[in-house]
Amino acid sequence: MSTDYTSNQQIIEAAHKSLDQEIWDFIGGGTESETTLRRNRLALDQIALRPRMLRDVSDIDTGGTLLGHDLTIPAILAPMGNMKKMHPAGAVEAARAAAKFGTVQVISSTSQTDPEEGASAEETNKFYQFYIQGDDEWVFDMLRRIKGCGYKAFSFCVDSAVMAPSANVKLGRWIAPKHRTNPDRINQDKLTWDRLERYRDAAGLPLLVKGLTTAEDAEIAVARGVDAIWVSNHGGRTLDHGRGTIECLPEIAAVAKGKCEIVFDGGILRGTDIAKALALGADTVAIGKLQAWALGAGGAETLQRSLEILAAEFRMTMAYLGVTKIQDLTPAYTAAATAVGPAHEMSAFPGLADNRLT
Ligand SMILES: Cc1cc2nc3c(=O)[nH]c(=O)nc-3n(C[C@H](O)[C@H](O)[C@H](O)COP(=O)(O)O)c2cc1C
């Protein structure tokens, strides 16, 4: 029973048992040496928390918002491709969990190619992330469709000018879907700030720019008036030898905090991870791999349970830190530290830290 899970470690172990090896590898894999993938966790582990005592924490509000939409905790569902291999209903299944838990779901065009299919799922606030697969007219048409079927915002993933080759052992076992071998399908390499701004103006919807990791780009994004910067390295699935995303967050917050919203992702598996990201300037975090594992372990019910576990951990962390509102989290609650063990995509769980499930 999904409701019996008491930790996300159990959910990951269940996913390992139930998912085919091919999709298991696809979910957990990173590009080439997996340095970026591992650094996402390592960088989180190199931050310690600095709690404050003797404050009344009997009334904690974990709630957040993203672009005006309420969130039970400041965590949303990140866009992911090939979700129908995680569960037959794909992103539509994840929408059920998002609705019940109370969060925003971002749907990827590589999961639900037709925005209408994703939009028809459970009533929840949905954003649409799509890869550019055509000329301007193609993009304008997509934007009309996205708005027409009720998405509340759209996102371009700007860290994916090209598709990463499957050079990594795990990803190499993944049988590439057709679109990866069709050069016409992905036209991301022509995307520029000018094009992005034209699309945003035409869309009449808020734009999240996903995949920024530097202050320089964040400054441009602010100057161009984007609605949200999404600090992300694609979970270590695009450029290898990048920094862990939490290392990138402070410099971006320094130029963008308060000027646009800041979403953060990369390695989020625990309530303490959410607290660290918020303390260092994020308004909201996004969940990638954990969402995939939970969906694969047991569909919407297990994904909902996974989010509830994360919410309980986050609430507990806030209580221990002595904060009652997410806005109270600041860099003062963090300090540099030494990681205590090896870092990999599931090392936030003691039973898996030395026993990476492959
Ligand atoms: C299996 C998988 C597929 C993904 N596909 C997409 C995608 O289609 N579009 C996109 O913008 N990001 C995609 N991502 C990246 C996520 O949106 C997110 O940035 C990343 O997973 C966050 O890191 P985490 O997995 O450590 O939580 C994918 C991630 C995973 C794990």
The ligand as a Tripos MOL2 file, in Angstrom:
@<TRIPOS>MOLECULE
LIG
   31    33     1     0     0
SMALL
NO_CHARGES

@<TRIPOS>ATOM
      1 C1         13.9970   11.2670  -16.4750 C.3       1 LIG1
      2 C2         14.1360   12.7500  -16.6450 C.ar      1 LIG1
      3 C3         13.6740   13.3730  -17.7960 C.ar      1 LIG1
      4 C4         13.7750   14.7650  -17.9340 C.ar      1 LIG1
      5 N1         13.2400   15.3760  -19.0350 N.ar      1 LIG1
      6 C5         13.1820   16.7240  -19.0780 C.ar      1 LIG1
      7 C6         12.4630   17.3860  -20.1130 C.ar      1 LIG1
      8 O1         11.8510   16.7680  -20.9830 O.2       1 LIG1
      9 N2         12.4570   18.7300  -20.1080 N.ar      1 LIG1
     10 C7         13.1080   19.4800  -19.1480 C.ar      1 LIG1
     11 O2         13.0600   20.7000  -19.1770 O.2       1 LIG1
     12 N3         13.7910   18.8630  -18.1630 N.ar      1 LIG1
     13 C8         13.8180   17.5240  -18.0920 C.ar      1 LIG1
     14 N4         14.4690   16.9090  -17.0560 N.ar      1 LIG1
     15 C9         15.1260   17.7380  -16.0110 C.3       1 LIG1
     16 C10        14.1450   18.0700  -14.8790 C.3       1 LIG1
     17 O3         13.1170   18.9270  -15.3060 O.3       1 LIG1
     18 C11        14.8740   18.7430  -13.7130 C.3       1 LIG1
     19 O4         15.5450   19.8780  -14.1740 O.3       1 LIG1
     20 C12        15.8710   17.8040  -13.0130 C.3       1 LIG1
     21 O5         15.4200   16.4810  -13.0300 O.3       1 LIG1
     22 C13        16.0770   18.2550  -11.5670 C.3       1 LIG1
     23 O6         17.0310   17.4640  -10.9360 O.3       1 LIG1
     24 P1         16.6770   16.1770  -10.0400 P.3       1 LIG1
     25 O7         16.3040   15.0860  -10.9750 O.co2     1 LIG1
     26 O8         17.9570   15.8940   -9.3380 O.co2     1 LIG1
     27 O9         15.5410   16.5380   -9.1260 O.co2     1 LIG1
     28 C14        14.3840   15.5180  -16.9120 C.ar      1 LIG1
     29 C15        14.8670   14.8860  -15.7730 C.ar      1 LIG1
     30 C16        14.7310   13.5180  -15.6260 C.ar      1 LIG1
     31 C17        15.2320   12.8650  -14.3530 C.3       1 LIG1
@<TRIPOS>BOND
     1     1     2 1
     2     2     3 ar
     3     2    30 ar
     4     3     4 ar
     5     4     5 ar
     6     4    28 ar
     7     5     6 ar
     8     6     7 ar
     9     6    13 1
    10     7     8 2
    11     7     9 ar
    12     9    10 ar
    13    10    11 2
    14    10    12 ar
    15    12    13 ar
    16    13    14 ar
    17    14    15 1
    18    14    28 ar
    19    15    16 1
    20    16    17 1
    21    16    18 1
    22    18    19 1
    23    18    20 1
    24    20    21 1
    25    20    22 1
    26    22    23 1
    27    23    24 1
    28    24    25 2
    29    24    26 1
    30    24    27 1
    31    28    29 ar
    32    29    30 ar
    33    30    31 1
@<TRIPOS>SUBSTRUCTURE
     1 LIG1         1 GROUP 0 **** ****
